[in-house]
């Protein structure tokens, strides 16, 4: 019996070693241990290795990081403790935790700020649009590297960046090839294509992995869904659902988010009835005529997101034929620019990414004012 048990133990040991055997250069397939499984976000995963000789390094996989793409994947390998990169891996490699980060969207600033790592930021894209007071206070330390079409690569190199956080719109960023050429690691952050408000916020965990603070970000994120769900559940107790219109015309067109979009979900969760009924057929927003939009607005109880407008008077002056609409006469006009910069930046799209509960609270206050005692944070009523 002892001999049998001994041979069985040898066999089991051999199977375990075969399943997770040490290698000088691991295979990419070995990184299949989920270190963090998103609850709400659909666009990323953080993977590690079961091999104890390589288990300090991690692999971030990003799926479909820009609009309209299916089956596209980008990766970032974070090599820690001198561990080698996987065989066959050709993507960017970050050596250790990033200490110097360039953020090409202000929402990434908010993610790093939420976990107390805003001091890692050495570069931004469009300083005049940044709301974060900590970054504004470091204006002379943080470089403005410009935009895709007019990007300052010389400054980027001078900033000695460890990592660039970037995005694509309808295709890969035009910067990707140049960053590869310069040997600067990058991560695609696809939070803006997430339809779930909580899914957008959860991307802070992927960003935090790059700076070695995944556990801190995961702990911080767990505090957000209960606050969001508090307002959602409170709104669900009401019987009324005010009809909601969005946006203003752009030229002859009026862009309306699809009913499955992030904005539409926020409206529904806040107890509103989004008037546009179109089901998604293309990426981005739907385009409707001004005539169709005017008919929808005539039905609205509340009108939201009026671009840069600051008053009811400015709306009527620009669009006189809308003066007689019921929601305009009653003054049920609200804009999301209470925390905007003088040059057009908007904190709703910056810090709001990691505080969806505050956006939702504002919307509940608009739709069901008796339920919320707190002051508006992102929105304001146009008087």
N, C-alpha and C positions, 0 to 999 in steps of 0.2 A: 504494500500500500504506500509506504514512504517513497519507494522508487517511482511509483506511478505519479504521485503528487509532485515529485521533483521534476519529472519529465514534463508534466503539465505546466509547471511554473516556468520552465525554460521556454516552452512553446509560446506561452502568453507574453513573456518578455520579448521574444523575437518578433512577435506580431506588433507589439507596441513600438519597438525600435524601428521596424519597417514602415509603420504608419507615420512616424515623426522622427526620421533619422537626421542626425546632425550633418550639415553640409558646409563646406567652405564658402560656396556660393549657393544660397537656397534657390529653389525654383519659385517663380511667381505664384504658382498654384498653391504653394505652401502657405501663403498668406490668406487663409480662409477662416480664421478665428474672429468672430465678431466681437470687437472690443466695445463698441457702442452700437446699439440698434435703435434708430430713430423711431419715435412713436407717431409723429405727425408728418415729418419731412419725408419726401419720396426720392430726393435727388442725391443722397450721399450715403456712404457707409464707411466705417473706420475698421480696418482689419489688422490683425496681428498674426504671428506665427506660433505654432505649437512647439517649435524647436527651441529649446532653452538656450541655445547658443545665438539665437537671432530674435529673441522675444522682447527686445527693447525698441526695435524699429517698428514702424507702422506704415500702412498703405491706405491712403484716402482715395476711394473711388467716387467719381462724380458722374451721374447719369443724366443725359439729355439737358445740359446746362444752359441752353438757349432756346428761344421760341421756335416752335415748329419742327424740331428735330426729334427723331425716334431712333433708338438703338445706338446713339453716340455716347462715347465714354471717354473721360479724361481721368488721369491718375496723378497723384503726387506721392512719391516714396520719401519717408522721413527716416534717414539712416542715423541711428543713435548708437553711442558707445563704440564707434568705429566699426559697426557691423556692415558687411558688404551688401551691395544692391543685388536683387534677384537676377538670375540668369535670364537673358532675353528681355529684360525690362529696358525700354528706351525713352521713358518719360522723364520729367524733371525730378531731380533728387535734391532734397533739403538736408544738409548735413547738420544734425542736431536741431534743437529748438530755435525758431527764428527770433532774433533779437532786434532786427531792423526790418520793418515791414512797410511796404508802399500799398496804400489802399486806393483803388481806382473807382470806388463808389463810397459815398459817405455812410451808407448802411454798414459797411465793414468797420468803419470807425466806431459806430455804436456797438457793434458786437464785441470789439476789443475793450471798449470802455466799460461795458457791462460786466466784464470779468476782471477789471482792474489792470488791464494791460495796454491802456492807451499810450503809455510812455514808450511802447515798442514802435509806434508809428513815426516814420521819418519822412514820408512822402504822401501827398494826396493829389487828387485830380480836381482842380477847380477850387482853390482855397476860398474864393468869395462865396461859394455855395455851402460851405461847411458851417454848421450851427454849433457844434460841440465847443463849449467854452474852454475846455482844457487844451484842445488843439489850437484854438484861436489865441490863447495865452502863450503858445509856443510858436507863434507866427514866424519868428526869425530863426527857428531851429528846424521847422518842417518845410521841405521843398514842395513846390507845386510843379508836378511833372507834366501837366497839360493833359491833352485828350488824344484819342486814337488818331485823329487826322493831323494833329500838331503836337506830337509827343516829344518831350525833351529827353532823349536817350543819354545824352552827355551828363545831364543832371542826375538821371537815374544811376548811372555808373558812379558818379561822384558821391552819391548818397550811400554807396556801399550796401545796397539792400540785400538782405538774406532771402527775401520772398516778396513777390508781387501778387496781390489778390486782385483778380480781374474777372471779366465777364464777356460773354458774347451776346449779340442781340438776335440776329437771325442766322448767324454763322459764327465760326471761330473768330476770336479777336484778331485784328490785323497785327497785334503786337506779339502774338505767340511765336512766330518764326524768328523775330528779332531777339526775343528773350532767350530762345534756344541758342541762337548764335552767340549771345553774350554770356551764356552759361548762368543766367539768373533763374532760379526756381520760381514757379508760379502755381497758383491754385485757382481753378475756375470755381467761383461761388455762384451757385444757381438759385439763390433764395428768391429772386424776383419772379421766377416761373412757378413757384409753389402757389397753389390756390388756397391752401389752408393758412390762415393768419398765424396759427401756432406752428405750422410747418416752416414758415419763414423764420420765425424766432429761433427755431431749433437749430438752424444753420450756425448759430454761434458756437455750437459744440465742435463742428468741423473746423471752423476758424481757430478755435482754442487749441485743438490738437496740434496745430502748426507751431504754437508758442509754448507747448508743454503744459497746458492748463485745462485739459479735457475734463478732468474730474470736477474742477471748480465750475466750469461752464455747465456741466450736466447737473450739478447741484443747484446752480442758479436757475437753470431752465425749469426745474421741477416746481419752482414757486410761481411760475407764470400761468399754467393751465388752470389751477384752482381759482385764481383771480379772474381770468377770462370767463370761466364757466359760471362764476358767481353772477356776473352781469348778464350772461346769456340766459341763465335760469330765471333770473329776476324779470327779464324782458318777456320770457315765455308765460309769465303769470298774467299778462295783460290780454284783454280781448281785442283791443283795437290794434290795427296794423296800418299806420299811415302810408299812403302811396308816395314813393320817392323817385324824383328825377335827378339826373346827374349832368354836370359839365355844361359847357358853352360851345357854340359853334367855332370851328376852325376853318375860316374861309366859307365855302359852301357846304362843308361836311360837318357832321356831328359824330364824335366818337363815343361809343357806348360799350362798357365792359360786358362780356358775356355773362349769362346768369350763373355760370359755374365759376366765375372769377373770384379773386381775393376780395375785391370791393363788394361784389354782390353778396358774398358769404357774410361779410361783416354786417351789411344791411339786414340780412335775414336773421342773423344771430342777435341783432339789437332790436328785433321786433318790428322791422319795417317791411314794406312790400315794394320791391324794386319793379318799376313800371315796364322796363324793356323786357320783352318775352323771348327774344331770339335765342335759339340754341346754337352752340358753337359750331361753326363750319370752317373757320380759318383760325390762324394764330393771331395774337394781339386782340384788338377790339373790333367790334362791328362798326361799320360806317353807315349812318342813316342820313337822310336829307334833312335840311332845316325845317321843311314843312312837316315831315313826320315827327321830328323832335318837338315842334311847337304843339302838335296835337297831344303828345304825351305830357308835355309840361302843363297843358291846360287841365289835365286830370290830377296833377300832383298836389299833395298836401304839403310836401316839403321839397325844397330844391337845394341840392348840395353841390359843393366843389365847383365854385364859380371862378376858376382861374385866379387872377391876381386881384379881383375886385374887393373893395373894402367897405362898400356901402350900397344900400338899396338905390340911392340916387344915381350912383355911377352905373348900375345895371340899366336903369330906365333911360339914362342919357345915351348909352351905347345901343340899346335895343328898345326903342320907343314902343314898338308894337307889342311888347311883352308887359307893358305897364298894367294892362287890364286883367292879367291872369290872376286867378284866385290866390295862389300861393304868394304872389308878389304883393297883392293888395293887403293880405294878412301879415306880410313881413316874415313869412316862414322861409327865410333865405339864410343858409349857413355855409361858411367857407372854412376850409381846413388850413388856413394860413395864419393862424394866431401866432405861431412860432416860425415865422419866415425871416430870411435874411434880406437886407436891402437890395441885394443883387439877384434875388429870385430863388435862393435855396429854401427848402421847406423841411422843417424838422420832422414832419409826419413821415416823410420818406427816409429820414435818417434814424433818429432814435425810435420812431414808431415801429420800425421793423422788430425791435426787441421788447417793445411795450404794447403789444396788440390789445391788452386788457384796458389800457388807457384810451385807445382809439374807440374801442367798443363802449366804454363808459360814456364818452362824449356822445356817441350816436344814440345810446339809450336815453341820455339826457335830452337830446333833440326830439326823439320820437315819443318819449314818455317822461316828460320833465319832472313829474311828481316822484319818480323813483330815485332820482339822483340829487343829492344835496351838494356835492362837490362842484367846484367851478370847472369850466371847460379847460382842457389842457391843449389840445391841438386845434379845435374848432372855435369859431366865434360867430355870433349872429350879426348879420349885416343890417345895421340900423339906417 
